[in-house]
Amino acid sequence: MKKSSFGILGLGVMGKSLALNMLNNHIPISVYNRETGEEVGVVADFLKTANNTSVKGFTDLGEFVNSIETPRQILIMVKAGKVIDRVINGLLPYLEENDIIIDGGNSHYEDTAKRVAYLSEHKINFIGLGVSGGEEGALKGPSLMPGGSKESYQKIAATLEKIAAKDDDGKPCCNYIGPAGAGHFVKMVHNGIEYGDMQLLAELYALLLLTKTYEEISKLFFEWNEGELASYLLEITAKILVEKEGNENLLNLILDKAGNKGTGSWSSTVALKLGVPTTVKTTAVYARYTSSFKNERVVLAKKIDRKIKSIEPIDLVALKEAYDFARTINLQQGLQLIKTASDTYNWGLDLAEICRIWSNGCIIKSKKIVAYSKVLQQVDSLFEAKQVVSGLNKQETAITKILQNGLANRVNVPCFYEAYNYWIAMTTAQSSANLIQAQRDFFGAHRFQKIGAKEEESFHHNWSELC
């Protein structure tokens, strides 16, 4: 029997969609899923759905591995965490030298780096593959971020690039990201940016809902989506606003408690570790956490008698500019985190290419990212691009208007505020941090630098004489 050219282990939502994507691209595959509990019959159901002679289904791990041509290429699509290690150890007895295991889940980049090292001892290649686009993207063309050895990527490149989304020039939204856990790191930051973009849209919704209906807000978002602000998230938000269940707007039936799967907080934790201020996406994480305190919020809301006597109308032109401003800041902070990690870990990451990979197929795809992928071919940071800084400078007045409107109407807009606050901090030449350094030296003799002194020099003042 002719062997398959690729294997997929795990037929959850994403695994199934990627498998169908490969079949639609005429890639012969083998699929495997365990046959326990609620997963009994998963493989049989998939084979029936696919109805394709180019797929072989298995519930026996050894038979699955042996059905794939060598060197084998096996994509693991299971929940991130220790289960990945259990799957890897289950596969090892059946694998041969130079086989390639690909982890397509949202694994932590440090875990991926450990798995690369562990499997190299067994002469097995390991790729950490960031996959973005959700169920639809996986089926029609995702954005793919592979990390590991470049030699390993080159062996699987033809397959991944065939199933990936295509950019405006027809190039696949997939390319080698970097060594070790670089691919999963970039996907993690992607998810952090996604948190920020989603929260900004939620804040727009909260501001507009004071004076507009769902239908009016949806119409406005669709109009914005026709121009430079166009993005996947803006488009789906416009659709969500007019979705109904029966005669009721669906949004009226959804509890205001936002969930999360941890990747947003991972991104913020790494930013703290590397000393990069990613204030927008971190605030978005906290906004989700705050929303989960539903009972407490309801109780406190009843105790606070601060009803707004008159709603101040919002300036829609300023709102549009403020949204553009905040999204740019959110993206800049994410890219700065990637650049810092690249420098710290010596990964050699290409920000322009990463933005190009994000230009289609992923959740944060937008016209802005397409434009900035070209800008970053010339500079290392968006803040080094005159047109970007000039645009943010012009939009500063707009975002202050929106913040004032939020304060006047008692609307919580934390990510808009943090975008503004970060911009002010980054464009203030003389900060108040000299006082912080003085305080640190006063109580802990932590020393400080002096203006005009050499950068490597530090000083301590005998504060006790002044007390």
N, C-alpha and C positions, 0 to 999 in steps of 0.2 A: 504494500500500500504506500502510495506517495506521501511523503512527510510534509507537514505544514512548515511555513517559513517563519511563523511567529506564534507565541503562546500568550494567552491572557489568563491569569489566575485571579478569580474573584469576579462574580457577575452581579455586583450591586448596580445601582443606577449608572454610575460612571463607567464601570467595567463593561456593562452591556452596550452602552452607547459607543464606547471606543471600539468594541468588537464589531458592531454594525458598521461603523465608519470604515474600518479596515476592509470588511467584506464589500462595502460599496466602492472601495478603491481597488478591488480585485486582488486583495492580499489573502492568501490561504492561511487560515489560523486554526489553532487548537485552543479550546477553552476548558477551564476546570473550575468547579465549585464543590465545596464540601457538601456532603449529603447528610446533614444533621439538623434536628429541630425544625425551625421554620424554613430552612433552606433545602429541605427535601423536594426534589423535582425541579430545582432551579435550572439545571443544565438541560433537562428534557424540554422545559418550557422555552428556553432560549433557542434551542435547535428548531422548535416548531415555529417560533416567531421569525427567526432568520430565514428559514426555508431556503437554504443555500448549500450547494454541494461542496463549497470551499471551506466549510467549517466542520471540525470534528469535536465532539463533546465528551468530557471525561469526569468521572467522580473518583477515579483511582489516580493518585498523584504520580506513581511510577509510569503508568500507561500514558498519562498526559505528557510527561517529560520526554519519554521515548518516541512520541509521535512528532516531535519537532526536529527539523534538520539541524545538524551541527555546523558551526558553533551556535548553540541555542540562544534565542532571544526571548526572554520571558518577562512580561510586564505584570507586576503585582499590583492589584487594585483592591486592597483591603484597608481597614481602619488603621490609621497611624498609631504607633506605640509599640509595646512589647510583642503584639501579635505579628508584626513584621519580622521580628527576630525568630519567632517560632516558625513562621512560614519559610524563612531562609534556611533554618536548620533542618526543616523537613525536606526541602529541595536538595540540599547538599549531597546526600548519598546517591542521588540519581544524576548529578551533573558531572560534566567533564571539563578539563582544562580549557580556558578561553571562552566558556559559555558566559552569557551576559544576563544579569538580573537587573530589572528596571523597577524602581519603586515610584509609582505614579500617585501616591497619596500625599497628604499634607504633613509629611514628616518634618521634625525639627532638624535644622541643618547640621547641628552637632552630632545627632544620631546618625545622620547620613554619612558624615565624615568617618565615624567609627566603623560603620558597615563597609565602607570602601576599603579601609585598612584591614578589617577582619577577613573579608573575602579575598583580598589580594594574597593573603597567606595561603589560601586554598587555590590560588591561580584562577579565580573566578572574577570577572569584571562586574562592577556595580555602578549603576547610574541612578542618581536622584533626580527624578523628573517632576518639575512643577507643571501642573496642568490647570489651566483656567478656562472658564467658559460655561461651567455648569453642564447640565444634561444636554441642552441644545448644542452648546459649543462642542462637547465631546462627540456628538453625533455628526454635526455638519462641518466641524473644523475648529479645534481649540487653539489657544496660544500655548506653546510648549517651551519650557525652560529646563533643558537638560544640563546636569552637572556631573562631573566625574572625570575620568581620563579622556583626553581628546581622541585618542586612538579608539577607545570603546565607542564614543559617540559616532565616529566616522563609520563604524560597522552597522549602526542602527539608523543612521541619518536618512537614508533613502526612504525607509518606512515611516519615520516620524514626520519628515517633511512632506510626504505624500498626503498624510491625514490632517496636517495642520491647516489652520486658516491661511488665507493669502492676503498680503497687504495691497495697497493701491497699485503697485507695480507688478503684482502677480507673484511676488516672492513669498515663500512660506514663512509664517509667523513662528518660526522655530530656528534656533541656531545654538551652537555650543556656547554655554554661558561661562563656565570656568571649572576649575578642579574641585575635588572633594564635595562639600555640601553647598557649593555656590548656587546651583540651580534651585535647590529648595530654599536657600536664603532669599534669592530674588523673588520667588513665589510668596514667601512669608511677608516681604515688604510690600509686594503687590496687594496682599490681603489687608495690610495695614492702611494703605492708600485707599483701598475699597471702603474700609470702615469710615474714613474721613469723608469721602465723597457721599456716602449714603447718609451720614449724619447731617451734612450740609443741606442735602435735599429735604431731610426731615425738618430742619430748622426753617427752610424756605416755606414749606408746607404750613408750619405753625404760625409764621408771620402772616401769610396770605389768608389763612383760614379765618382771621379776625374780621375780614371784610368781603371775602369771596366764597363762592360755592365750590364744591369739588369740580364741577364741570368747568367753571371759569379758570380755576387753577390749572386743570388739565389742558385747556385750550392755550393758556399762556406758555406752559412747558412745551407743548407741541410746536408753538411758534418759535421759541428759543431753539428748539432742536433742529430747526431748518437752517440755522446759521452756524457761527463759530463755536457756540456752546454745545453743539451736537455731541451726544454720548449715549452709550447703551443704557446707563443708569437713569439718565434724564428721560429717555424714551419709555422705559418700562414704568417709571414713576407716573408719567402722564397717562399711561394705560391703566395703572392700578387705581388711580383717582376716580375713574368712571366705571370700574368693574362693579357689577351688582350680583347679589345673591337673592333671587326672587325680585322683589321691588325695593330692596334695601341696598344702599351702598355697602360694599363688602368691608370697607375701612371702619364703618360703624359697628361691625361685629367682631373686629379683631382686638384682643386685649393689648393694651399699650405696655407690654413687657418684652423687651428685645432680647433675643438669645444670642449666644456666641459659642464658637467651637475652640477658642483659645489662641488661634493664630494671630489675632490682633494684639493680644496681650504679649505674645512671644515677641512680636516686632517692637513693642514698646520696651520690653525688658532688655532686649539687645541694644536698643538705642541708649538706654541708661548705662549699660555696660560700656558702650563705645563712646559715650559722652556727646551724643548728637541730639539736639532738641527737636524731637518730632512731636510738637505740641498738639497739632491738629488731630492726628490719628490717635494719639494717646487720650486726648479729651473725648474722642468718639467712643473709645473703649469705656471710659468712665461714665459716659452718658448712658450706655447700655446697662452698666452696673446699676446706676441710679434708677433707671426705669424698672429694674427688677424689684425695687422696694415699693411695690404698688400699694399694699395695705397701709404702710407708713405714710405714703404720699396722700392718700385719701383722708386719713385722720388729720394730718397737719393742715391740709387744704381747708377743712371745715373750721379750723381754729383761726385761720388768717382771714380777716375781713378787710380785704383791699380790692374791692371791685373797681374796675376802671370806669369812671363816669362817662368818658367819651373816648372812642377809639380814634387814634390819630391815623389818618390814611398813609399808606406807604408809597414811596416814590418808586415806581416800577423800573424806571431807567436806572436809578441808583441801585435797586435790588439786583438787576441783571449784572451791573458792573461789580457789585460786591461779591456776587456768586463767582464770577470769573476770577476775581482777585483771590478769594479763599481757595479755590481749586488749584490755582497756580502755586500758592504757598504750600498746600498739602503735598502736591507733587514734588516741589523743590525739596521739602524736608525728607521725603522718601528717597529721592535720588541722592541726597547728601548722605543718608544712612548707607546706601549701597556703595557709594564712593569711599566712605570711611572704612567700611568692612573690606572693600577691595584692597585699599592701601594697607590695612592692618594685617590681613591674611595673605597678602601678595597674590591676589586672584587675577589681577589684570582685567577687570570687568569693563565692558564698553557700554556706557550709558546710552549713547545714541542707538546702538543696536538693541539694547533692552527695550527702549521706548518703541522702536520699530516692531519688535516682537509683540508688544502690548497694543499695537495699532489696530489689531483686529482679532476676533475670536475670544477675547477675554472680557471679564466683567467691567474693567475700567477703560475699555477702548473708547476713544474720543477723537474729535478733530484736533483738540489741543495737544494730545500726545503725538499725533502725526506731525504736527507743526514743530513740536519741541524735539522730536527725533532728528529733524534736520538742523535745528539750532545747535544741538549738542554735538554735531559733527565738527563744529567750529570752536566750541568752548567746553570747559570741564564742568561748568555749573551754570544753571539758569541765571544766577545772579551776576555772571560775567557777561551776559548778553545785554547790550544797551537797550534793545527793543523791549525786553522783558522788564527790566528795571524801570524804564520810562513808563511802560504800561501800568505797572503796579503803583508808581508814584501818582499817576493821573487818577487812579481808582481809589486812592486813599480817602478822598473826600466822600465818595459814595459809601464806602463801608462804615465810616463814622456816622453817616446818616442812618444807616440800617441798624447799627448798634443803639443809637439814640431812640429809634422807633421801638426796638425790642425792650429797652429799659422803660420807656414811657408806657408801654402796653403790658408790661410784666410778662414778657415772653422769653423763655430760656433759649439762648442762642450761643452756647459755649464754643462751638468750633469756629463760628464767625469771629467771636471775640479773640480766640487764641491765634487765628490767622493774622488779625490786625495787630495784636500785642507782639507777636513774633516779628512782624515787619518793622514796627516801631523800634523794637530792641535792636534789630540788625542794622537799622539805618541811623542809630544814635552813636555818634563817635565817642562821647564821654559818658560812660554809664556810672551807676552808683556802686559798682563792684569794688572800688577802692575802699569804701567804708566796710564792706564785708571782709576784705583782707586785713584791715586794721583790727576789726573785732576778733578775727581768728588769731591774729598775732597777740592781741591783748590777753585772751584767756588761755591760749594754748601754745604760744610761741611758735606758730606755724610759719612765720616769716612771710615776706612779701617782696615783690620787685619794685624798683624805683624808676620813675620816669627819667629817661636819659641814660640809665645804667645799662650794662651789658645784659642780654637776655638770660644768660646762665647765672648771673649774680642774684643773690637773695639777701634780705636784711631782716634784722630783728630790732625792735625798739624797746628800750627800758621803760615801759609804761608805768611801772611802780613809782617812779620819781614824780609823776604828775598827780598821783592820787593822795 
